[in-house]
């Protein structure tokens, strides 16, 4: 359902800071895939999500979503089909608005609207039902401004908002990296539950190898803008961190030390 062919991207062309991220990169994603993406800093993980979402423009190549080319679609039009949760919890919500207002905004995403109230009281029970499943106490704080919530609460809210419209594709850009281990586990469990329930095709970038191994049905390791490891199916189910690193050692032994440190 997502096809990326012959993708190339270079930042700061013709300067001393020129950085070639992708050259002839290709990737096919099947409908229903939950892919975790790992790799060292600068490997192209977040750049790929930025290109898919339309926040940065590729130099060459094409992207297709459900057999429709999306290269020329601006970012705001891609959001009809693609949702994203960022590492920074503040990027997925409006901190000056209440929980109710944020959820109402997400609920109305992509829908026609006229001169009516954006916040509908009839949806309050629906929102309370969704929030109560989180066990974070948000169902009793509908009129609380989001800026007053903890990072974990805001990230949970961001995830709910991003998936409320049942997007074709969900992009998760290290969405637990800024959270403590306990809250991170809550968000990961919530992510798995929502993706499974709604059957959303998902790409999740993470530096946490345990997450990468235990979440989803396919794992990709990026290195210098290339996919150096692609594991799925039964092989992924039996994968361990030691086995994953041994694969990488055989592929890029000269970079082993620096990459081991970056994965910690």
PAGUZA-999461 format. One line per 3 residues: number of its first residue (from 1); their letters; for each residue x, y, z of N, C-alpha, C. Coordinates in Angstrom, 2 decimals. Example, Ala and Ser with C-alpha at 12.3 -4.5 7.8 and 13.67 -1.06 7.14 Angstrom:
<sites>
1	as	13.19:-5.69:7.80:12.30:-4.50:7.80:13.20:-3.30:7.80  12.85:-2.25:7.08:13.67:-1.06:7.14:12.90:0.03:7.87
</sites>
This chain:
<sites>
1	xxx	0.82:-1.20:0.00:0.00:0.00:0.00:0.86:1.26:0.00  2.13:1.13:0.37:3.09:2.24:0.26:4.27:1.76:-0.56  4.55:2.50:-1.65:5.68:2.17:-2.51:6.61:3.37:-2.61
4	xxx	7.87:3.13:-2.33:8.90:4.16:-2.49:9.93:3.61:-3.45  10.16:4.33:-4.55:11.05:3.83:-5.58:12.10:4.88:-5.95  13.37:4.43:-5.95:14.49:5.22:-6.45:14.57:6.61:-5.79
7	xxx	14.39:6.63:-4.48:14.37:7.89:-3.73:15.78:8.42:-3.51  15.95:9.71:-3.77:17.24:10.38:-3.51:16.98:11.68:-2.78  17.86:11.98:-1.82:17.74:13.24:-1.07:19.11:13.65:-0.54
10	xxx	19.49:14.90:-0.86:20.73:15.48:-0.36:20.41:16.81:0.30  20.90:17.00:1.51:20.71:18.27:2.21:21.93:19.17:1.98  21.69:20.49:1.96:22.76:21.50:1.84:23.66:21.24:0.63
13	xxx	23.04:21.06:-0.52:23.78:20.77:-1.74:24.81:21.85:-2.05  25.95:21.40:-2.55:27.04:22.28:-3.02:27.57:23.19:-1.91  27.51:22.72:-0.67:28.10:23.46:0.45:29.03:22.50:1.21
16	xxx	29.79:23.07:2.15:30.68:22.23:2.94:29.89:21.29:3.85  28.61:21.62:4.05:27.76:20.79:4.91:26.89:19.82:4.11  27.22:19.59:2.86:26.43:18.69:2.03:26.33:17.31:2.68
19	xxx	25.11:16.80:2.74:24.87:15.48:3.35:23.91:14.69:2.47  24.42:13.64:1.87:23.59:12.78:1.03:22.97:11.71:1.93  21.63:11.74:2.04:20.93:10.81:2.93:20.47:9.58:2.17
22	xxx	19.82:9.78:1.02:19.32:8.65:0.23:19.83:8.75:-1.21  20.13:7.61:-1.79:20.49:7.52:-3.20:19.93:6.22:-3.76  18.84:6.32:-4.52:18.22:5.14:-5.10:17.56:4.24:-4.08
25	xxx	16.99:4.83:-3.03:16.36:4.07:-1.95:14.97:3.58:-2.37  14.64:2.32:-2.07:13.32:1.77:-2.39:12.79:0.96:-1.22  11.46:1.00:-1.07:10.82:0.26:0.01:9.37:-0.01:-0.36
28	xxx	8.92:-1.25:-0.16:7.52:-1.62:-0.34:6.93:-2.01:1.01  5.79:-1.41:1.33:5.10:-1.69:2.59:3.73:-2.27:2.28  3.43:-3.42:2.85:2.13:-4.06:2.61:1.08:-3.48:3.56
31	xxx	-0.17:-3.55:3.14:-1.27:-3.11:3.98:-1.30:-3.93:5.25  -1.38:-3.25:6.39:-1.40:-3.94:7.67:-0.05:-4.18:8.29  1.04:-3.87:7.59:2.38:-4.00:8.16:2.55:-3.07:9.34
34	xxx	3.24:-3.54:10.37:3.69:-2.69:11.48:5.20:-2.83:11.51  5.88:-1.85:10.93:7.32:-1.91:10.73:8.04:-1.03:11.74  9.01:-1.62:12.45:9.86:-0.84:13.33:11.17:-0.56:12.61
37	xxx	11.68:0.67:12.76:12.88:1.11:12.05:13.93:1.55:13.05  15.12:0.95:12.96:16.23:1.31:13.84:17.43:1.71:12.99  18.44:2.25:13.64:19.65:2.65:12.93:20.35:3.76:13.68
40	xxx	21.62:3.99:13.35:22.39:5.02:14.02:21.92:6.41:13.63  22.36:7.42:14.37:22.00:8.79:14.06:22.48:9.17:12.66  21.61:9.83:11.90:21.98:10.23:10.54:21.78:9.16:9.50
43	xxx	21.17:8.04:9.89:20.98:6.94:8.94:19.83:7.19:7.98  18.97:8.17:8.30:17.87:8.50:7.39:16.49:8.12:7.89  16.39:7.70:9.14:15.11:7.21:9.68:14.04:8.32:9.70
46	xxx	14.33:9.40:10.40:13.36:10.50:10.49:13.20:11.22:9.16  14.28:11.29:8.38:14.19:11.92:7.05:13.19:11.19:6.17  13.15:9.85:6.28:12.19:9.08:5.49:10.77:9.45:5.88
49	xxx	10.49:9.55:7.19:9.15:9.91:7.64:8.80:11.33:7.18  9.78:12.23:7.21:9.54:13.60:6.75:9.20:13.65:5.27  9.85:12.82:4.48:9.58:12.78:3.04:8.21:12.17:2.78
52	xxx	7.87:11.09:3.49:6.56:10.46:3.30:5.43:11.42:3.68  5.61:12.14:4.78:4.56:13.05:5.25:4.50:14.33:4.43  5.58:14.62:3.67:5.59:15.82:2.84:6.19:17.04:3.50
55	xxx	6.77:16.89:4.69:7.37:18.05:5.36:8.71:18.44:4.76  9.37:17.50:4.07:10.52:17.85:3.24:10.35:17.19:1.88  10.95:17.78:0.86:10.78:17.32:-0.53:11.96:16.47:-0.95
58	xxx	11.67:15.36:-1.58:12.71:14.51:-2.13:13.33:15.16:-3.37  14.54:14.76:-3.73:15.17:15.26:-4.95:14.73:14.45:-6.16  14.64:13.15:-5.99:14.22:12.25:-7.07:13.43:11.10:-6.47
61	xxx	12.79:10.35:-7.37:12.03:9.18:-6.95:10.55:9.48:-6.85  9.78:8.43:-6.58:8.34:8.63:-6.42:7.82:7.84:-5.23  6.72:8.36:-4.71:6.04:7.72:-3.59:4.59:7.47:-3.99
64	xxx	4.11:6.25:-3.73:2.73:5.91:-4.00:2.07:5.41:-2.72  0.86:5.90:-2.46:0.06:5.44:-1.34:-1.26:4.93:-1.89  -1.53:3.65:-1.68:-2.73:3.02:-2.26:-2.81:3.25:-3.76
67	xxx	-1.67:3.05:-4.43:-1.56:3.14:-5.89:-1.72:4.56:-6.44  -1.72:5.57:-5.58:-1.80:6.95:-6.04:-0.50:7.68:-5.71  0.09:8.30:-6.72:1.34:9.04:-6.52:1.07:10.27:-5.65
70	xxx	1.88:10.44:-4.60:1.65:11.55:-3.67:2.77:12.58:-3.68  3.74:12.42:-4.59:4.89:13.33:-4.62:4.50:14.80:-4.64  3.50:15.13:-5.45:3.14:16.54:-5.63:2.12:17.04:-4.63
73	xxx	1.63:16.15:-3.77:0.65:16.57:-2.77:1.35:17.33:-1.64  0.87:18.52:-1.28:1.45:19.23:-0.14:1.16:18.49:1.15  1.91:18.83:2.18:1.79:18.12:3.46:0.36:18.13:4.00
76	xxx	-0.32:19.27:3.92:-1.65:19.36:4.52:-2.66:18.45:3.82  -2.45:18.17:2.53:-3.35:17.25:1.83:-3.02:15.80:2.15  -1.76:15.52:2.43:-1.38:14.15:2.79:-1.95:13.75:4.15
79	xxx	-2.20:14.75:5.01:-2.72:14.44:6.34:-4.11:13.81:6.31  -4.77:13.87:5.17:-6.06:13.20:5.03:-5.89:11.69:5.11  -4.71:11.22:4.69:-4.43:9.78:4.65:-3.32:9.35:5.62
82	xxx	-2.50:10.30:6.04:-1.33:9.99:6.87:-1.39:10.75:8.18  -1.21:10.06:9.29:-1.13:10.70:10.60:0.25:10.45:11.19  0.64:11.35:12.10:2.00:11.27:12.64:2.02:11.66:14.12
85	xxx	2.84:10.94:14.88:3.09:11.28:16.28:4.59:11.51:16.42  4.96:12.66:17.00:6.35:13.07:17.09:6.95:12.70:18.45  8.27:12.86:18.54:8.97:12.62:19.80:8.55:13.64:20.86
88	xxx	8.38:14.89:20.45:7.97:15.96:21.36:6.45:15.93:21.52  5.94:15.64:22.72:4.49:15.56:22.93:3.74:16.84:22.57  4.43:17.98:22.62:3.75:19.26:22.35:3.43:19.45:20.88
91	xxx	4.04:18.66:20.00:3.82:18.84:18.56:2.53:18.19:18.07  1.95:17.30:18.85:0.75:16.60:18.39:-0.54:17.14:18.95  -0.43:18.16:19.82:-1.62:18.73:20.45:-1.50:20.24:20.49
94	xxx	-2.60:20.89:20.81:-2.59:22.34:21.02:-2.64:22.60:22.52  -1.54:23.05:23.12:-1.46:23.18:24.58:-2.41:24.21:25.17  -2.81:25.21:24.38:-3.69:26.26:24.91:-5.17:25.88:24.84
97	xxx	-5.46:24.73:24.23:-6.83:24.24:24.14:-7.05:23.11:25.13  -8.30:22.88:25.49:-8.62:21.81:26.44:-8.54:20.45:25.77  -8.60:19.40:26.59:-8.62:18.04:26.06:-9.83:17.87:25.15
100	xxx	-10.98:18.36:25.59:-12.20:18.26:24.80:-12.05:18.96:23.46  -11.45:20.13:23.44:-11.26:20.88:22.20:-10.29:20.18:21.27  -9.21:19.62:21.83:-8.25:18.89:21.02:-8.88:17.66:20.39
103	xxx	-9.63:16.90:21.18:-10.27:15.70:20.65:-11.33:16.05:19.61  -12.04:17.14:19.81:-13.06:17.58:18.85:-12.41:17.96:17.53  -11.24:18.61:17.62:-10.51:18.99:16.43:-10.09:17.75:15.64
106	xxx	-9.59:16.74:16.35:-9.18:15.50:15.69:-10.38:14.75:15.12  -11.49:14.77:15.84:-12.71:14.08:15.40:-13.24:14.68:14.10  -13.09:15.98:13.95:-13.62:16.68:12.76:-12.63:16.71:11.60
109	xxx	-11.47:16.11:11.77:-10.44:16.13:10.73:-10.97:15.53:9.43  -10.85:16.27:8.35:-11.26:15.79:7.03:-12.74:15.85:6.76  -13.52:16.32:7.73:-14.97:16.39:7.55:-15.38:17.79:7.10
112	xxx	-16.49:17.85:6.39:-17.04:19.15:5.99:-17.59:19.86:7.22  -17.47:21.17:7.23:-17.98:21.91:8.36:-18.59:23.23:7.90  -19.51:23.72:8.68:-20.14:25.00:8.37:-20.08:25.89:9.59
115	xxx	-21.07:26.74:9.75:-21.09:27.66:10.88:-21.75:26.99:12.08  -21.08:25.95:12.57:-21.56:25.22:13.75:-20.43:25.13:14.76  -20.77:24.79:15.98:-19.77:24.68:17.03:-18.82:23.51:16.74
118	xxx	-17.53:23.77:16.89:-16.55:22.71:16.67:-16.58:21.67:17.77  -17.01:22.07:18.98:-17.10:21.17:20.11:-18.56:20.76:20.29  -18.84:19.49:20.10:-20.21:18.99:20.22:-20.36:18.20:21.52
121	xxx	-21.36:18.54:22.29:-21.59:17.86:23.57:-21.94:16.39:23.38  -22.52:16.08:22.22:-22.94:14.69:21.99:-21.74:13.75:21.88  -20.56:14.30:21.59:-19.36:13.47:21.47:-18.63:13.29:22.80
124	xxx	-19.07:14.00:23.84:-18.35:13.95:25.10:-18.32:12.54:25.68  -19.42:11.82:25.62:-19.47:10.45:26.14:-18.53:9.54:25.36  -18.47:9.77:24.06:-17.56:8.98:23.21:-16.11:9.22:23.60
127	xxx	-15.77:10.49:23.83:-14.41:10.84:24.21:-14.08:10.27:25.60  -15.02:10.34:26.51:-14.80:9.81:27.85:-14.55:8.30:27.80  -15.29:7.61:26.96:-15.13:6.16:26.80:-13.73:5.82:26.29
130	xxx	-13.25:6.60:25.30:-11.91:6.37:24.74:-10.84:6.63:25.79  -10.96:7.75:26.48:-9.94:8.15:27.45:-9.90:7.23:28.67  -11.05:6.69:29.05:-11.09:5.82:30.23:-10.28:4.55:30.03
133	xxx	-10.11:4.12:28.78:-9.33:2.92:28.48:-7.85:3.12:28.76  -7.41:4.38:28.83:-5.99:4.67:29.01:-5.54:4.48:30.45  -6.49:4.58:31.37:-6.17:4.50:32.81:-5.18:5.56:33.24
136	xxx	-5.30:6.76:32.66:-4.43:7.88:32.99:-5.20:9.03:33.64  -6.50:8.81:33.91:-7.30:9.82:34.57:-7.75:10.96:33.68  -7.56:10.84:32.38:-7.90:11.95:31.47:-9.40:12.09:31.26
139	xxx	-10.14:11.02:31.49:-11.59:11.08:31.23:-12.30:12.07:32.15  -11.67:12.40:33.28:-12.26:13.36:34.20:-11.68:14.76:34.08  -10.89:14.97:33.01:-10.23:16.27:32.83:-10.51:16.89:31.46
142	xxx	-11.69:16.66:30.93:-12.00:17.14:29.58:-11.82:18.64:29.42  -12.04:19.39:30.48:-11.95:20.85:30.39:-10.59:21.39:30.84  -9.63:20.49:31.04:-8.27:20.89:31.42:-7.47:21.21:30.17
145	xxx	-6.70:22.31:30.23:-5.85:22.65:29.09:-4.73:21.63:28.96  -4.45:21.24:27.73:-3.48:20.18:27.47:-2.09:20.55:27.95  -1.77:21.84:27.95:-0.46:22.29:28.41:-0.18:21.97:29.86
148	xxx	-1.22:21.66:30.63:-1.07:21.35:32.05:-0.86:19.85:32.30  -0.95:19.04:31.25:-0.80:17.59:31.40:0.66:17.18:31.43  0.92:15.98:31.93:2.27:15.43:31.92:2.63:15.02:30.49
151	xxx	3.93:14.78:30.27:4.37:14.37:28.94:3.73:13.09:28.46  3.58:12.12:29.37:2.95:10.86:29.01:1.49:11.01:28.67  0.78:11.83:29.43:-0.63:12.08:29.15:-0.80:12.77:27.80
154	xxx	0.07:13.71:27.51:-0.03:14.43:26.23:0.30:13.51:25.06  1.27:12.61:25.26:1.62:11.70:24.17:0.51:10.69:23.93  -0.13:10.24:25.01:-1.27:9.34:24.86:-2.39:10.04:24.10
157	xxx	-2.63:11.30:24.44:-3.65:12.09:23.76:-3.29:12.29:22.29  -2.00:12.55:22.01:-1.54:12.71:20.63:-1.81:11.45:19.82  -1.57:10.29:20.42:-1.78:9.02:19.73:-3.26:8.79:19.45
160	xxx	-4.10:9.10:20.44:-5.56:8.97:20.25:-6.01:9.89:19.11  -5.53:11.12:19.12:-5.93:12.09:18.11:-5.45:11.68:16.71  -4.23:11.15:16.63:-3.65:10.77:15.35:-4.37:9.60:14.70
163	xxx	-4.99:8.75:15.51:-5.63:7.54:14.98:-7.15:7.60:14.98  -7.71:8.69:15.47:-9.16:8.79:15.56:-9.84:8.74:14.20  -9.17:9.29:13.18:-9.76:9.34:11.84:-9.43:8.11:11.01
166	xxx	-8.85:7.07:11.65:-8.48:5.83:10.95:-7.64:6.10:9.70  -6.44:6.64:9.86:-5.60:6.96:8.71:-5.15:5.70:7.96  -4.77:5.87:6.71:-4.22:4.74:5.95:-2.84:4.38:6.47
169	xxx	-2.10:5.41:6.91:-0.71:5.19:7.32:-0.43:6.01:8.59  0.21:5.38:9.56:0.59:6.03:10.81:2.11:6.07:10.91  2.66:7.26:11.14:4.10:7.44:11.28:4.42:7.80:12.72
172	xxx	5.25:7.01:13.37:5.63:7.24:14.76:7.12:7.53:14.82  7.47:8.77:15.14:8.87:9.21:15.09:9.44:9.27:16.50  9.93:8.11:16.99:10.49:8.00:18.33:9.52:8.58:19.37
175	xxx	8.28:8.18:19.29:7.23:8.81:20.09:7.27:8.45:21.57  8.22:7.59:21.99:8.38:7.30:23.42:9.73:7.74:23.95  10.56:8.33:23.10:11.94:8.65:23.49:12.04:9.66:24.62
178	xxx	11.07:10.57:24.73:11.13:11.63:25.75:10.43:11.22:27.05  10.03:9.97:27.15:9.26:9.52:28.31:10.09:8.61:29.21  9.72:8.54:30.49:10.39:7.63:31.41:9.98:6.19:31.05
181	xxx	10.75:5.19:31.49:10.49:3.79:31.09:9.07:3.30:31.38  8.52:3.66:32.54:7.18:3.19:32.89:6.14:3.79:31.96  6.22:5.11:31.73:5.26:5.76:30.83:5.47:5.29:29.40
184	xxx	6.73:5.08:29.02:7.03:4.59:27.68:6.34:3.26:27.40  6.36:2.37:28.40:5.69:1.07:28.23:4.18:1.24:28.05  3.59:2.18:28.80:2.15:2.44:28.67:1.84:2.89:27.24
187	xxx	2.65:3.80:26.71:2.41:4.33:25.36:2.63:3.24:24.31  3.66:2.41:24.49:3.91:1.32:23.53:2.75:0.33:23.54  2.28:-0.04:24.73:1.14:-0.97:24.83:-0.11:-0.36:24.18
190	xxx	-0.32:0.94:24.40:-1.45:1.63:23.78:-1.31:1.64:22.27  -0.09:1.87:21.80:0.17:1.87:20.36:-0.17:0.52:19.74  0.33:-0.55:20.35:0.06:-1.89:19.84:-1.43:-2.19:19.81
193	xxx	-2.14:-1.78:20.86:-3.57:-2.04:20.96:-4.35:-1.31:19.87  -4.03:-0.02:19.67:-4.75:0.78:18.67:-4.47:0.29:17.26  -3.19:0.03:16.97:-2.81:-0.43:15.63:-3.47:-1.76:15.30
196	xxx	-3.52:-2.65:16.28:-4.15:-3.96:16.07:-5.65:-3.82:15.88  -6.29:-3.01:16.73:-7.75:-2.84:16.66:-8.18:-2.19:15.35  -7.47:-1.15:14.94:-7.86:-0.39:13.75:-7.18:-0.88:12.47
199	xxx	-6.24:-1.85:12.62:-5.53:-2.43:11.47:-4.85:-1.33:10.64  -4.12:-0.46:11.31:-3.46:0.67:10.65:-2.05:0.27:10.23  -1.71:0.49:8.99:-0.35:0.28:8.52:0.54:1.31:9.20
202	xxx	1.65:0.86:9.81:2.43:1.73:10.69:3.93:1.60:10.46  4.62:2.75:10.49:6.08:2.80:10.50:6.49:3.46:11.81  7.30:2.78:12.61:7.71:3.31:13.91:9.22:3.37:14.01
205	xxx	9.76:4.58:14.11:11.19:4.78:14.32:11.48:4.71:15.82  12.49:3.96:16.21:12.85:3.85:17.62:14.34:3.59:17.77  14.90:4.01:18.90:16.28:3.66:19.26:16.29:2.52:20.28
208	xxx	15.11:2.11:20.72:14.99:1.07:21.72:14.91:-0.29:21.03  15.97:-1.08:21.14:16.00:-2.36:20.44:14.97:-3.35:20.96  14.68:-3.29:22.26:13.64:-4.17:22.79:12.29:-3.86:22.16
211	xxx	11.97:-2.57:22.03:10.74:-2.18:21.35:10.74:-2.68:19.92  11.84:-2.46:19.22:11.92:-2.82:17.81:11.70:-4.31:17.59  12.22:-5.12:18.50:12.12:-6.57:18.36:10.74:-7.07:18.75
214	xxx	10.16:-6.49:19.79:8.91:-7.01:20.36:7.64:-6.38:19.80  7.78:-5.36:18.98:6.62:-4.67:18.41:6.60:-4.87:16.90  5.42:-5.11:16.36:5.27:-5.19:14.91:5.63:-6.54:14.30
217	xxx	5.51:-6.59:12.97:5.75:-7.84:12.26:6.98:-7.79:11.35  7.66:-6.62:11.33:8.81:-6.48:10.45:9.75:-5.43:11.04  11.07:-5.67:10.93:12.05:-4.73:11.45:13.06:-4.38:10.35
220	xxx	13.33:-3.10:10.22:14.33:-2.62:9.26:15.45:-1.93:10.01  16.68:-2.19:9.61:17.81:-1.44:10.15:18.40:-0.59:9.03  18.47:0.72:9.28:19.03:1.66:8.33:20.50:1.92:8.68
223	xxx	21.31:2.12:7.63:22.69:2.53:7.81:23.12:3.31:6.58  23.49:4.57:6.81:23.94:5.45:5.72:22.94:5.49:4.56  21.66:5.63:4.92:20.62:5.78:3.92:20.21:4.52:3.20
226	xxx	20.62:3.37:3.70:20.27:2.10:3.07:19.66:1.15:4.10  18.83:0.23:3.61:18.29:-0.82:4.47:19.30:-1.97:4.46  19.95:-2.19:5.61:20.97:-3.23:5.66:20.43:-4.52:6.29
229	xxx	19.31:-4.41:6.99:18.67:-5.60:7.58:17.16:-5.46:7.42  16.52:-6.51:6.96:15.06:-6.53:6.79:14.58:-7.90:7.25  13.98:-7.95:8.44:13.58:-9.22:9.04:12.08:-9.20:9.32
232	xxx	11.39:-10.28:8.97:9.95:-10.34:9.20:9.51:-11.77:9.47  8.23:-11.93:9.71:7.66:-13.27:9.88:8.23:-14.03:11.06  8.41:-15.33:10.88:8.88:-16.20:11.95:10.27:-15.84:12.41
235	xxx	11.11:-15.35:11.49:12.47:-14.98:11.85:12.46:-13.84:12.86  11.54:-12.89:12.69:11.46:-11.77:13.63:10.98:-12.23:15.00  10.06:-13.18:15.02:9.51:-13.66:16.28:10.60:-14.28:17.17
238	xxx	11.62:-14.86:16.57:12.68:-15.50:17.33:13.91:-14.60:17.48  13.80:-13.36:17.07:14.94:-12.44:17.07:15.29:-11.99:18.48  16.60:-11.88:18.75:17.10:-11.33:20.01:18.02:-10.16:19.69
241	xxx	18.33:-9.36:20.72:19.22:-8.22:20.51:20.60:-8.70:20.07  21.12:-9.74:20.70:22.43:-10.26:20.34:22.45:-10.75:18.90  21.39:-11.44:18.50:21.32:-11.94:17.13:21.24:-10.78:16.13
244	xxx	20.47:-9.75:16.48:20.33:-8.58:15.62:21.68:-7.88:15.45  22.40:-7.70:16.54:23.69:-7.04:16.46:24.72:-7.89:15.71  24.61:-9.20:15.82:25.55:-10.07:15.09:25.34:-9.94:13.59
247	xxx	24.05:-9.77:13.16:23.77:-9.53:11.75:24.47:-8.25:11.29  24.34:-7.23:12.11:24.90:-5.94:11.74:26.43:-5.99:11.72  27.03:-6.76:12.62:28.49:-6.90:12.65:29.00:-7.45:11.33
250	xxx	28.30:-8.42:10.80:28.74:-9.03:9.54:28.62:-8.06:8.37  27.66:-7.15:8.46:27.43:-6.22:7.36:28.34:-5.01:7.42  28.52:-4.45:8.63:29.29:-3.23:8.77:30.23:-3.33:9.97
253	xxx	31.16:-4.24:9.94:32.04:-4.47:11.08:32.91:-3.25:11.40  33.29:-2.47:10.42:34.16:-1.32:10.66:33.44:-0.21:11.43  32.11:-0.20:11.41:31.36:0.83:12.13:30.73:0.29:13.41
256	xxx	31.13:-0.91:13.81:30.47:-1.59:14.92:30.50:-0.79:16.21  31.67:-0.28:16.59:31.82:0.38:17.88:30.89:1.58:18.01  30.93:2.47:17.03:30.11:3.68:17.12:28.63:3.34:17.12
259	xxx	28.23:2.37:16.33:26.81:2.05:16.25:26.32:1.31:17.49  27.17:0.50:18.11:26.78:-0.14:19.37:26.48:0.92:20.42  27.34:1.94:20.48:27.13:2.99:21.46:25.85:3.76:21.20
262	xxx	25.54:3.99:19.93:24.34:4.76:19.58:23.07:3.98:19.87  23.16:2.66:19.90:21.96:1.86:20.14:21.66:1.69:21.62  22.57:2.08:22.51:22.35:1.87:23.93:21.21:2.74:24.45
</sites>
